[in-house]
Amino acid sequence: MQIRFLALVFVMTAAYGSHAQTTNYQVYALYVFNIAKYSSWPDLKGEIHITVLGKSKAFDELLKQNGKVVNGNTIKVDQVEAASAIINAQIVYVSDGKSSALDELVKVTEGKPVLIVTEREGLHKRGAGFSFVVVDKNLLRFDINLTDVEKRSIKISKNLSTLANSQI
Amino acid sequence: MKTVSLQLYVVTIFLLFSITLSAQDLDSLMTLEAFTPESELQKDLNKDVSVSAVKLSSRESPGIVTVISSQDIVNSGARDLTDVLKFVPGFDVLQDLQFVQGLGLRGSWANEGKVLVLFDGVPMNDLLYQVFAVGNRFPADAIERIEIIRGPGSAVYGGSAEYGVINIISKAAGTDGFSAFHTTGLHSNGLGRMNFGLSASKKGKDFSWFLNAYKGKGNTSNQTYESPDGAYDLRTTTEQDPLNIGGGLSYKGLDVKFMYDEYKTGDPYSNISFKGGSFLAQYQIKVNQKFSLTPKIQYIRQLPWYIDENKGKTDPEPPIFDFRATRTQGQIDAAYDPSRKVSVNFGGVYFQDHSYDRYAKEDVLTLDNFAFYAQGLFKHRLANTTIGFRYEKNNLYSGAFVPRIAITKKIEDFHFKLLYSKSFRSPSLQNFSLALVDMKPEKSNVFEVELGYQFTPEMLLAVNAYHISTKDVIIYGSEGDGDDFNEWYENYSKSGSKGIEVVYNLKRKKWYGQITYTLQETIDGNTVDKFVVPQTSKQYAGMPHQKVTFNLNYALTTRFNLNTSLIQVGARYAYTDVDDNGPIASKLSPYTQWNFFLNCKVVKNFSAGVGVFDILNAKPVVPQAYNGGVNGLYPPIPGRTREFIVKLSYQFNR
C-alpha cells in the first residue's frame, strides 16, 4: 500500500510541470542593457552588438532588447557557441557553461574594444571586464576590472562603475 | 518579505521597459535579486539553520535537517513535542522503564546520550544518564521553532548528540511581544491533560529580554493497566506534569539565561521526577569585522531520576533513588570569517560533572572533561565543503576523536548532500558508577546521502539514505529484585541501523501539505541481544520497520484554518510478558492515527481551536525499547484513547 502511495506521489510531482525559483535572467539582461547604455566604444557605427557565448537563458531575455535604441545606437543580439565565431561584438556575455573558454576569448579579443561580461563570479580577475556576483544570498551585483576595460579603449560611466561590488 | 519581493519585481519590470534611465534609476539595480521571488515554501527552506552551526539554508546545511515553525505547530494542533516529532522521519516514542518514555531515532533506541535536546540553548538531557524523558513535555504552543538534525551532531555538540540534535526555541526567545496559551485534552472518560503558559519578550537594538513559563498536568494514559497484582486506572495513578520557567537578557554582546525545569511522571507504583536549574552567560567580543571570541560559563544543577514508591501509601518510605548531579562548564568559542566564502569556528571547553547521593549523603563521582573542536566551511561554486572534528576526553576514558566531512550544494532546483561523520556518546556519571569494567565511549560511523529536487517553487521532494554503525555500545543491564537487585553498564561490540527517509513538501498560499516515508532496519552483526526480537531480524525491539505520515493544512478563510494529519506505523515487536522461560516478545499490530484540528482567529491576536487526536481510536501502545529481562521487563503502556483538544491562545507581536 505504502509503495503504491509513494508511486502516486512521484507521478503527481512529475505531472506538475517545471517552473521553480531559479536564477532571474531578466535581471542579468537588465544589467547588460545598462552596461551597454553607460559605456562608450570608439568608432561605433550606429549599432551595439551583444553576443552571448554559449547557452544561457539570459540570451532569451536579451533578445527582448533586440532592436532597441540606446544613445542613438541600435542593440543587436546574437548567440555563438565558440569564441572564434565572434565577429564585431561590443559586448560578449559569457554563459556559465562557457567560462572555461574565457582564456581563449581574452586572447582573440586582446586590445580590441570588446567588453567581456561573465555570468560566473570572479572571472574579472582573469581578463573579463565585468563579472556578476550574488551578495547577501540574493542580490545581484557585479565586479569590474577597470584596468582591462581601459586597455580596450572602452569608457565606463562613473555612475555605473561606482555600483560595482569590487573594482580592480 | 512578500511585499518587498513584489516591490522588487515591479521595479525590475519597470526598469526592463524603461529606456530613459537616469543615474538615480541605476541605483535601483542595487536592490535587484538574482533569483525569482521566493515561494512560501522557499521562504522556509532558505532560512539559515542555526542548529547546523554554519550559515547555510536547510537545503545546503551539512546535515539532514528538519525545521518546524510555530505556524506549522499551531495549525497542526499538536499537543506536545512528541506530536510534532512523530511527523518527523525516523522518530518514535518508546518506553524506557517505569512508564518513563524516550525517543527512538532511525530504528535504534536513542534515549541515553544519543539525542541532545536543547531548549533556548540549554541542554535538557539529564547529567546522570544523559536521558531526555518525553510525554506531555514541552507543550507545543510554547514553541516558536524546532530545528532537528536527524544525524550525528557530536563534532559540534559533543558526547550527547551521537545520533541527533533537537533544538527548541521558545516563543519568548524567538519573538518580540507577549503570548499566552491554554490547552485542554479530554478523553471520553476524563481529563487527559491541561497545560498553560505565558511568555513576554522585548527585542531592542542593544538591550533585549524574555521571560517564559508554562505548567501542565496530564496522565500517561486514560486506560486501565492490568498487572499481576491488580488493575490500575492510569488516569489517577500516573502523571506527566511539566513545569518550566526561563528567562534571559542580552545587552550588546552579553547574553545571560536562566531556566528551571521540572517534569513529573511514573508508573502506578512510583513517583519519578526530573528537576533542574541552569544558568548560562556568554559575551561576544568582536575583535574586528572578521574575528570574534565568545567566552561562556554554564552551571547546571539537577535532581534527575528521583524515584520513590510511595504511591498510594499512607506511610511514605525513603526514596529508592535520590541523586544530585551538577555540571560546571567554561568554554571559549572563536569565529573567523576571512571572506564571504570561508568561515571557521573553533574553541575549547572544560566541564566538571559531579554526582552526589542525597540519601546516603556521599559524593559518588567526579568527571573532569575537556574538549577541543574546530569546523570550517568552504563555499565554492561547485560545492560547499564542511570539515570539522572534536576531541574529547575525561579523567576516566582515553578520549574520543570524531571528524566529519560534508559536501553539499544547491544547483538551481536540485540539491545534494554527501555526509560522513564519526560521532560518540560520552559515558555519563552513572555509566561509570555502574560500570562492570572500564567504560569506553560509544562511537558511530555514519554515512548519509540526500538528494532533493524542487519541481516547482511550491514543491520539494527530498530523499536521504543513511548507514549507522555503532561500536562499544553502552548498554544497561539489571537482574534480581529487592535486596538482590543488581544493575550495571557494559560495552557491547556492535549495533546500528540503516534506512531511507523521504520528505515531500507542497506549500501554496491557501494550503500546504507534507508526506514523509521512513524505512529503517537493523544492520548486520548487531551484538546487543537486548534489542533483538525473535520474530524478525530487520527490527529492534519496539521499533517499526516503516512509517508514513501525511499532513494537510487548508486556510478555509482568513479566520478559519483546517488541518488533518495521519500517521501509519507498521508492525512492531516488543517484549510484553514473562513466563517460566523468560521474557516473551509479541507482535504489536500496525496502527493508523488520524487527527483533525480546526483553528479560528476569533479576534485580532486571539485564537481558539478544537480538534480530535486519534479519531480512529487506534490507541497505540508504548512498548519497551529493549528486553529488560525477567525483573526489568515493563509491558507496553496502554495507549491513550481518542482525545478531544481545546486550545486558546493569545499572540501579540510588536
Interface residues (C-beta under 8 A of the other chain):
Chain A: Q2 F5 L6 V9 T13 A14 Y16 G17 S18 H19 A20 Q21 T22 T23 N24 Q26 V27 Y28 A29 L30 Y31 F33 N34 K37 Y38 K64 K68 V69 V70 R120 E121 F132 V134 V135 K137 N138 L139 L140 R141 N159 L160 L163
Chain B: T12 L15 L16 I19 L21 A23 L26 D27 L29 M30 T31 L32 E33 A34 F35 T36 P37 E38 S39 Q42 N46 R340 R381 E412 D413 Q454 F455 T456 P457 M459 L461 V502 Y504 I515 Y517 Q546 V548 Q568
